[in-house]
Amino acid sequence: MADEEGKKEGTEAAGGEPEAKPKRSKLPLILGAVVLLAGGGGAVWYLGLLGGGGEAGHEEGHADAAALDPTQHMVDPNALGAMLALDPFIANLSDAGGARYLKTTFQLEFESDAIPHEAEERIPQIRDLLLTLLTSKSFEEIRTPAGKQNLREDVINRVNQVLDGPTVRAVYFTEFIVQ
């Protein structure tokens, strides 16, 4: 009983009134809600869900401008073209002594959404041109990112020569090993 009275006394202030609970600030809660609402609103605007902004609205504006300008290209540069995966290439590099070799695999991306029939028919010629190109390169020429970019451009040019026109848009290395 004395313990119970002690507990009751502990919750009362010296004047016999109950102790007031410490007030917690509501500021962090309010700031959190404001940040959440602002972030959600920004996401809605960016995605163009309400219309009037963001990437979707921005792209629509470009589509309208392209419709007014007949000189615009009809091919969407962001659209993925058809991809042709070539078998791996293993080639000796043109370094002194021929001690280094390159093993690479890449894919060709075409301008259209279908692989040109001519490309499928000319795979032996394409592989021959690319093997000749790879063996003409030295380690110093292909070891840097700029060197790899130059190699990509060379591949695009060579394949487009075989296909009689600019049909290859990009080259993607899926494997690139030099030893």
ZIJO-V642142 format. One record per backbone hydrogen bond with DSSP energy under -0.5 kcal/mol. NH is the residue of the N-H (numbers start at 1). CO is the residue of the C=O. If there is no record, write none. Layout:
nh-><NH:NH>
co-><CO:CO>
This chain:
nh-><5:6:7:8:9:10:11:11:12:12:13:16:19:30:31:32:33:34:35:36:37:38:39:40:41:42:43:44:45:46:47:48:48:49:50:55:56:57:58:59:60:61:62:63:64:65:66:67:68:69:70:72:77:79:82:84:85:86:86:89:91:93:94:98:99:102:103:104:104:105:107:108:109:110:110:111:119:120:121:122:123:126:127:128:129:130:131:132:133:134:135:136:136:137:142:142:143:148:149:150:151:152:153:154:155:156:157:158:159:160:161:162:163:164:165:167:169:169:170:172:173:174:174:175:177:179>
co-><1:2:3:4:5:6:7:8:8:9:17:13:11:26:27:28:29:30:31:32:33:34:35:36:37:38:39:40:41:42:43:44:45:44:44:46:46:53:54:55:56:57:58:59:60:61:62:63:64:65:68:69:75:76:112:108:83:84:106:104:102:100:137:95:96:91:177:89:102:175:172:84:170:82:108:167:116:116:117:118:120:122:123:124:125:126:127:128:129:130:131:132:133:134:138:139:139:144:145:146:147:148:149:150:151:152:153:154:155:156:157:158:159:161:160:165:109:167:109:107:171:105:172:105:103:101>
